[in-house]
């Protein structure tokens, strides 16, 4: 199963470069800060989609997307939330959830920093895909893609989407936001 992991779109639409990387995926997961309801609706209509809401998401999104999303795919137990920290620096709430859930894969967004780490103490892999949107303090827009097969996560790769604030059109023309 091929997974695309995105976060922090902060928008009402997905950029063409993001959509291009979602086409070959079985599922798309969003780690919060979608931005507006149209992006959530678009993703739900076009992909097998799992998400959580983030701190900038309003009531309409929060009625649809949960704060925490726990599920199992191909033998991998997954826990997604938007704000939660990373190994050695979890928030109290998230550490308690991780201990109770015992996931194989813990995912969060919020920091706009692409990061993948193993937590040897809690026996999990932590992923943060960074931010694929143009709003924020990050320099490079990023997302993650990986495969899950028979309880194993493999073929993990970082997709660099280009500089924040710079849009490259299909004809090669460059514009700034």
Backbone bond lengths (Angstrom), bond angles and torsions (degrees), N, CA, C in turn:
res aa  C-N    CA-C-N  psi(-1)  N-CA   C-N-CA  omega(-1)  CA-C   N-CA-C  phi
1 X - - - 1.451 - - 1.525 108.31 -
2 X 1.317 116.51 128.97 1.464 122.67 -179.19 1.530 109.29 -98.60
3 X 1.341 116.36 128.43 1.462 123.17 -176.42 1.525 110.21 -117.40
4 X 1.326 116.32 136.51 1.466 122.40 168.42 1.520 106.57 -108.90
5 X 1.313 116.40 128.58 1.459 122.30 -179.35 1.519 108.70 -116.74
6 X 1.347 115.06 119.28 1.462 120.97 -179.76 1.519 109.44 -127.56
7 X 1.322 115.37 165.31 1.458 120.78 177.17 1.519 109.23 -161.20
8 X 1.309 114.32 163.92 1.461 122.50 170.64 1.528 112.88 50.86
9 X 1.339 115.06 54.88 1.461 120.10 175.28 1.528 110.75 -74.76
10 X 1.336 117.18 -33.39 1.472 121.87 176.60 1.523 111.45 48.04
11 X 1.326 118.13 46.78 1.455 119.89 -171.04 1.522 110.99 -152.86
12 X 1.325 114.90 -179.22 1.462 120.23 173.77 1.526 110.87 -109.09
13 X 1.341 116.89 5.96 1.461 120.67 179.28 1.529 109.72 -157.54
14 X 1.323 115.12 160.40 1.457 120.67 172.67 1.520 108.40 -92.63
15 X 1.308 115.90 137.73 1.465 120.25 177.38 1.527 109.73 -68.87
16 X 1.326 116.29 155.03 1.464 121.96 -178.86 1.522 112.32 -57.47
17 X 1.333 117.74 -36.81 1.459 119.70 -178.43 1.525 111.38 -67.86
18 X 1.327 117.83 -32.97 1.467 120.93 176.01 1.527 109.21 -69.08
19 X 1.318 116.54 -49.20 1.463 121.55 -179.38 1.530 110.85 -55.68
20 X 1.311 116.50 -40.16 1.464 120.91 178.77 1.532 111.25 -55.27
21 X 1.316 117.62 -40.45 1.465 122.01 -177.60 1.528 113.38 -81.25
22 X 1.311 117.92 -9.64 1.464 120.88 179.46 1.524 112.37 -90.58
23 X 1.309 117.13 -17.75 1.467 121.90 -171.81 1.525 114.21 -58.59
24 X 1.308 117.89 -35.38 1.464 120.29 -176.06 1.531 112.85 -96.37
25 X 1.330 117.40 14.54 1.465 121.06 -175.64 1.528 111.66 -100.67
26 X 1.318 114.72 146.87 1.462 120.65 176.23 1.523 111.40 -79.88
27 X 1.340 116.03 -34.53 1.465 121.15 178.15 1.524 109.63 -140.68
28 X 1.346 114.85 151.46 1.456 122.77 173.87 1.515 107.09 -119.81
29 X 1.334 116.12 128.22 1.461 121.99 177.99 1.520 108.69 -116.06
30 X 1.343 116.04 137.59 1.475 121.70 -178.95 1.524 108.37 -122.37
31 X 1.321 116.21 124.77 1.467 122.19 -176.31 1.528 113.17 -93.54
32 X 1.318 117.68 31.26 1.463 121.72 169.68 1.513 116.39 96.81
33 X 1.336 114.15 168.48 1.462 124.67 -170.16 1.528 109.76 59.55
34 X 1.339 113.68 56.21 1.457 120.27 176.80 1.526 109.76 -63.55
35 X 1.318 116.61 -47.98 1.456 121.49 178.86 1.507 112.88 120.20
36 X 1.320 116.77 -67.98 1.458 120.77 -179.36 1.526 109.78 -141.11
37 X 1.311 115.48 162.82 1.456 121.49 -178.91 1.533 113.31 -58.01
38 X 1.346 120.61 -38.42 1.471 118.51 -179.42 1.530 114.37 -57.05
39 X 1.322 118.48 -34.53 1.466 118.77 179.33 1.521 110.57 -69.13
40 X 1.320 117.46 -38.47 1.465 121.26 176.82 1.529 110.06 -63.93
41 X 1.317 116.49 -46.59 1.465 120.81 179.84 1.521 111.82 -62.65
42 X 1.323 117.34 -42.02 1.464 121.66 178.41 1.525 110.43 -60.25
43 X 1.322 116.51 -47.37 1.469 120.47 -178.50 1.525 111.44 -64.74
44 X 1.316 117.06 -41.77 1.467 119.84 179.64 1.527 111.97 -65.99
45 X 1.326 117.37 -32.50 1.466 121.37 -179.32 1.524 112.79 -78.71
46 X 1.327 117.10 -26.47 1.458 120.29 -171.47 1.531 115.81 -110.36
47 X 1.322 117.35 -11.82 1.462 120.04 -175.97 1.524 110.16 -140.77
48 X 1.326 116.03 160.07 1.457 119.67 163.49 1.521 103.20 -75.43
49 X 1.322 116.60 111.49 1.465 121.93 -162.15 1.521 111.41 -125.64
50 X 1.327 115.48 134.76 1.464 122.39 174.07 1.525 106.92 -129.68
51 X 1.343 115.94 138.31 1.461 118.31 -176.72 1.514 111.46 -151.00
52 X 1.318 114.17 172.31 1.468 123.97 169.30 1.521 106.58 -136.06
53 X 1.319 116.09 160.30 1.462 117.35 175.37 1.519 109.85 -88.38
54 X 1.339 114.55 156.74 1.460 121.14 178.12 1.512 111.25 -114.97
55 X 1.310 115.82 179.65 1.463 121.42 -174.90 1.521 113.50 -65.72
56 X 1.324 119.85 -22.71 1.471 120.16 179.24 1.528 112.55 -93.06
57 X 1.330 116.34 -8.18 1.458 120.06 -176.25 1.526 111.33 -77.66
58 X 1.321 115.35 134.53 1.458 121.94 -177.26 1.515 113.86 -82.61
59 X 1.337 114.26 -175.54 1.475 121.36 -175.84 1.521 114.16 -58.00
60 X 1.321 117.02 -38.24 1.472 119.00 -178.02 1.528 111.09 -61.92
61 X 1.311 116.99 -43.52 1.472 120.76 178.21 1.519 109.99 -69.70
62 X 1.330 117.63 -40.58 1.471 121.24 -177.77 1.529 112.69 -66.12
63 X 1.328 116.43 -22.02 1.474 118.94 175.49 1.523 111.86 -75.14
64 X 1.327 116.41 -22.06 1.464 121.13 -177.08 1.531 111.45 -102.45
65 X 1.319 116.19 -48.92 1.466 121.41 -177.42 1.529 109.64 -93.12
66 X 1.329 118.02 138.58 1.463 120.55 179.79 1.533 112.54 -82.43
67 X 1.327 115.83 167.14 1.466 121.90 172.16 1.525 109.57 -70.36
68 X 1.322 116.63 -42.34 1.458 123.85 -179.74 1.522 108.26 -125.37
69 X 1.315 116.24 138.90 1.455 121.01 177.13 1.527 107.50 -127.26
70 X 1.321 116.45 118.73 1.459 122.48 179.95 1.524 107.75 -121.36
71 X 1.322 116.82 128.20 1.455 121.45 -178.66 1.526 109.13 -158.31
72 X 1.320 115.58 170.68 1.453 120.88 177.61 1.519 109.12 -124.50
73 X 1.335 115.78 136.10 1.456 123.05 179.14 1.519 108.35 -134.54
74 X 1.326 116.47 124.42 1.463 121.27 176.02 1.539 112.39 49.96
75 X 1.329 117.11 37.01 1.454 121.19 177.54 1.521 115.01 83.44
76 X 1.337 118.07 7.55 1.466 122.44 177.24 1.521 108.67 -110.62
77 X 1.330 116.67 121.48 1.462 121.69 176.96 1.533 108.29 -84.91
78 X 1.338 115.35 126.02 1.456 122.49 -172.90 1.529 110.02 -117.89
79 X 1.328 115.97 138.80 1.465 122.62 173.15 1.527 107.24 -127.66
80 X 1.343 115.97 121.06 1.468 121.76 177.80 1.523 109.30 -119.62
81 X 1.326 116.07 134.91 1.463 123.45 169.15 1.523 106.46 -147.14
82 X 1.310 118.66 166.05 1.466 119.18 -176.30 1.524 112.32 -83.48
83 X 1.321 117.21 -53.38 1.471 121.23 -177.91 1.518 108.05 -110.18
84 X 1.322 117.27 124.79 1.453 118.00 -178.50 1.512 115.68 -164.93
85 X 1.313 118.32 -10.08 1.457 119.87 -178.48 1.518 111.71 83.03
86 X 1.324 114.18 -166.25 1.456 121.05 -175.29 1.519 108.86 -143.36
87 X 1.335 118.41 172.70 1.464 120.18 -175.25 1.533 112.97 -48.10
88 X 1.321 113.60 129.73 1.464 120.69 -177.52 1.518 113.67 85.04
89 X 1.323 117.54 -11.80 1.473 121.73 -177.54 1.518 112.06 -142.60
90 X 1.328 117.15 39.45 1.456 120.61 177.37 1.524 110.33 -72.44
91 X 1.342 115.97 151.26 1.454 119.04 169.38 1.533 106.96 -69.10
92 X 1.317 117.19 158.36 1.467 120.79 -178.97 1.536 110.68 -59.09
93 X 1.326 116.86 -45.57 1.463 121.32 -178.85 1.522 111.34 -59.01
94 X 1.320 116.57 -46.30 1.458 120.70 -176.84 1.523 111.17 -71.35
95 X 1.311 118.27 -38.73 1.468 119.56 177.54 1.527 110.33 -59.74
96 X 1.334 116.40 -43.38 1.465 119.94 178.46 1.531 110.97 -63.01
97 X 1.345 117.10 -40.67 1.467 120.59 178.12 1.534 110.65 -64.38
98 X 1.322 116.89 -43.92 1.467 120.70 -179.74 1.523 110.48 -60.89
99 X 1.320 116.69 -45.89 1.469 120.26 179.67 1.528 110.37 -61.38
100 X 1.329 117.31 -40.21 1.461 120.81 -179.94 1.517 113.99 -73.56
101 X 1.326 117.04 -36.82 1.464 122.25 -176.18 1.534 111.49 -84.30
102 X 1.324 115.79 -37.94 1.467 122.55 -176.46 1.533 111.55 58.25
103 X 1.350 117.35 57.43 1.460 119.33 -178.74 1.534 111.70 -77.03
104 X 1.316 114.59 158.94 1.464 120.56 171.38 1.521 110.18 -84.26
105 X 1.337 115.60 -29.41 1.455 123.05 -176.42 1.517 109.35 -133.96
106 X 1.335 116.18 121.38 1.463 122.48 176.63 1.524 107.27 -112.33
107 X 1.347 116.13 127.66 1.463 122.51 -176.63 1.518 109.73 -124.26
108 X 1.328 115.84 136.49 1.467 120.40 170.10 1.522 108.75 -143.42
109 X 1.310 115.05 170.63 1.459 122.22 176.46 1.519 108.40 -123.05
110 X 1.317 116.95 -133.78 1.463 126.84 170.26 1.526 114.98 78.81
111 X 1.312 119.32 -45.59 1.470 120.42 -172.70 1.523 113.25 -76.63
112 X 1.321 118.30 -17.45 1.461 124.53 -174.20 1.531 111.35 64.11
113 X 1.323 117.26 17.09 1.464 122.91 179.70 1.525 108.54 -112.88
114 X 1.308 116.30 118.06 1.463 120.86 178.14 1.527 108.30 -70.93
115 X 1.340 115.01 125.81 1.456 119.45 -175.12 1.518 109.70 -153.46
116 X 1.326 116.38 136.75 1.451 122.79 172.45 1.523 106.74 -132.38
117 X 1.332 115.87 125.81 1.464 120.87 -177.26 1.519 110.24 -141.72
118 X 1.310 116.08 150.24 1.457 121.04 171.78 1.524 107.41 -95.76
119 X 1.326 115.98 134.43 1.458 122.02 172.61 1.526 106.13 -103.67
120 X 1.321 115.94 99.81 1.462 120.68 -177.22 1.523 111.78 -69.55
121 X 1.330 116.89 -31.85 1.465 119.83 -179.30 1.523 111.86 -67.69
122 X 1.326 117.34 -41.67 1.459 121.32 -178.06 1.535 112.30 -101.37
123 X 1.326 115.82 3.99 1.462 122.34 174.55 1.530 112.45 54.15
124 X 1.334 115.83 57.72 1.457 121.35 177.76 1.515 110.68 -146.62
125 X 1.313 114.92 167.41 1.458 121.66 171.72 1.520 106.95 -108.23
126 X 1.321 115.59 133.37 1.471 121.42 177.11 1.527 108.26 -105.23
127 X 1.340 116.48 134.02 1.461 121.83 174.94 1.522 110.43 -130.34
128 X 1.309 115.04 136.60 1.461 122.99 168.10 1.525 104.98 -130.94
129 X 1.337 117.98 118.02 1.467 119.63 -175.04 1.527 114.68 -77.46
130 X 1.334 117.80 0.60 1.459 119.52 -173.19 1.517 109.27 76.61
131 X 1.308 117.22 -155.69 1.463 121.82 -177.96 1.519 109.86 -118.07
132 X 1.345 116.25 131.33 1.468 119.38 177.53 1.526 111.51 -99.34
133 X 1.324 116.72 -2.74 1.460 120.93 178.59 1.520 112.54 -91.60
134 X 1.315 114.63 177.16 1.464 120.68 -178.13 1.528 113.01 -96.34
135 X 1.329 118.53 -7.47 1.456 121.23 -177.48 1.522 109.23 -96.65
136 X 1.330 116.70 131.18 1.454 120.88 177.31 1.517 111.57 137.51
137 X 1.309 114.76 -170.15 1.459 121.86 -175.40 1.525 112.64 -101.31
138 X 1.321 118.15 -5.71 1.457 121.69 -178.81 1.527 110.43 -67.23
139 X 1.310 115.85 157.17 1.461 121.17 177.17 1.518 110.94 -93.99
140 X 1.330 115.30 -50.67 1.466 121.26 -177.69 1.525 110.03 -103.53
141 X 1.310 117.14 132.25 1.466 122.34 173.84 1.531 107.96 -80.28
142 X 1.337 116.38 131.53 1.458 119.88 -175.59 1.523 112.07 -137.65
143 X 1.315 114.59 163.38 1.455 123.95 171.18 1.522 106.64 -151.91
144 X 1.325 116.84 168.76 1.460 121.71 177.04 1.521 109.71 -119.02
145 X 1.318 115.48 148.23 1.458 121.94 171.08 1.524 107.17 -132.13
146 X 1.328 115.93 143.16 1.452 119.87 179.43 1.519 109.22 -160.55
147 X 1.309 115.18 168.83 1.460 121.88 178.20 1.514 109.60 -113.45
148 X 1.319 116.00 149.89 1.460 122.26 171.60 1.524 106.33 -125.08
149 X 1.317 115.42 122.24 1.456 121.39 -178.99 1.521 109.57 -138.79
150 X 1.329 116.37 119.75 1.463 121.67 175.00 1.533 112.90 47.87
151 X 1.326 116.64 49.34 1.454 121.38 175.52 1.515 115.13 81.76
152 X 1.327 117.56 6.93 1.470 120.61 -178.78 1.520 110.60 -122.27
153 X 1.328 114.85 138.65 1.467 122.43 175.09 1.515 106.44 -96.30
154 X 1.337 117.18 124.85 1.461 119.12 177.98 1.522 110.35 -146.96
155 X 1.327 114.62 178.78 1.455 122.27 179.42 1.533 111.82 54.79
156 X 1.327 116.55 38.85 1.469 121.94 179.02 1.519 109.77 -73.09
157 X 1.330 115.29 132.79 1.460 119.33 175.48 1.523 111.22 -146.00
158 X 1.317 113.91 147.66 1.460 122.41 175.27 1.514 107.32 -91.61
159 X 1.323 116.13 131.33 1.460 121.12 175.96 1.525 107.07 -107.04
160 X 1.317 115.96 116.49 1.463 120.64 174.88 1.523 107.46 -89.85
161 X 1.327 115.28 124.10 1.466 122.04 -173.79 1.525 113.09 -98.22
162 X 1.302 117.24 -4.70 1.451 120.60 -178.83 1.513 110.94 114.65
163 X 1.293 115.25 172.73 1.457 121.87 -176.24 1.522 111.59 -70.97
164 X 1.325 115.82 141.20 1.457 121.91 174.81 1.533 108.21 -60.45
165 X 1.313 115.58 135.61 1.462 120.36 177.30 1.515 114.53 86.27
166 X 1.338 117.44 -6.18 1.454 121.76 178.62 1.532 107.87 -113.97
167 X 1.311 116.53 126.77 1.460 120.67 179.80 1.528 108.16 -116.10
168 X 1.339 115.51 125.05 1.456 120.92 176.82 1.525 107.12 -104.41
169 X 1.326 115.96 116.69 1.469 121.59 -179.11 1.532 109.35 -77.24
170 X 1.341 117.09 159.70 1.464 120.20 -179.54 1.552 113.66 -54.24
171 X 1.320 116.82 -29.19 1.478 119.40 179.35 1.528 112.36 -83.35
172 X 1.343 117.51 4.73 1.462 121.87 178.40 1.520 114.05 91.21
173 X 1.327 117.01 -6.89 1.454 120.51 179.78 1.524 109.78 -68.78
174 X 1.318 116.61 136.41 1.471 122.51 -177.60 1.526 108.59 -106.88
175 X 1.332 114.99 133.54 1.459 120.05 174.58 1.514 108.78 -135.47
176 X 1.314 116.10 159.27 1.451 121.43 177.98 1.516 109.93 -110.22
177 X 1.333 115.05 151.16 1.472 119.89 177.64 1.506 109.17 -81.39
